[in-house]
Amino acid sequence: MSGPFDVAVLGGGAWGTALALVAARAGRRTILWARDPAVAAAVAGTGENPRYLPGLALSPRFAATADLAACAGAPLLVSAVPAQATRAALAAARPHVAAGTIVVVAAKGIERGTDALMTDVVAAELPGTRPAILSGPSFAEDVARGLPTALTVAAAEADIAERIAAALVSPSFRPYASTDLVGVQVGGALKNVLAIASGIVVGRGLGASAQAALTARGFAELSRLGRALGARSETLMGLSGLGDLVLSATSRQSRNFSLGLGIGEGRSLADLTGAGAKLAEGAFTAAVALDLAARHAVDVPITAAVAAVLAGTLSVDAAVESLMTRPLKREEA
């Protein structure tokens, strides 16, 4: 298969591969770019991604490459690389991305060092393009297998969000259009931090009641910070906020929940995040979210506890005690 392509997907991991499948199932001529030539060759040659989605046949087929130039001309570019690598990937792609291209980021995180949302990174690295975000309750393997999934796609202009939704929709994949760029991104990023907290609770054996309470109070925390940053309440209550939190905070398929689970069980952070470990975006977002909360005078005790545990300045038991001994207040506060 050769270009020009309708959709180019950056990122040869599980999520990028799954989204390339989504576009192909929607009838779009699709190319997947993988940084590692071995991954690109495996996908192109065998019709599988044995490193990230072993045993799953990629049908319908799509093109795969390790050459960014092969993605040139696609009117829809989907970035599925991790949040902290997004800026570098977009900068590398810049010579091959034309003005007016719709650029959809599918990473759930906030950039360290700049506190920038992913669409702000797009605007900075690919000026003249149209930034958008795709987020919601989804696991790459479920999406790749064609299991029913609904997400939110947001762009500043409603017609752009609707065009993206129309380009990716299929019987098993339903994107809902929105113009709340902040809400969709904040919900997707902060739920990762809360999923780590939920995993810690389960790993420590604190019980289902504690897990439910943490999820509820965590969502209140997410909502406070989201609104302070300009998010709409209805977005935070939707797929990319509450929906994604419920999924990520309750399933071992979630990398962030699994990270928290390991911490709660007493495993070292070095072992859980070292070579070969799956990336958990919340490990990077916790400190960023805490910084944003401080700048906007928003109380985020669960996020603060997770950030401290990840930084090694607070033990799990001390974090739990600090949360349980906080001053009493009205629930809506």
Helices and strands as residue ranges (DSSP letters): E 7-10, H 14-25, E 30-33, H 37-46, E 63-65, G 68-71, E 76-79, G 83-85, H 86-93, G 94-96, E 102-105, H 118-125, E 130-135, H 140-144, E 149-155, H 158-168, E 173-178, H 181-203, H 208-228, H 233-236, I 239-243, H 244-248, H 255-264, H 269-273, H 282-295, H 301-311, H 316-324
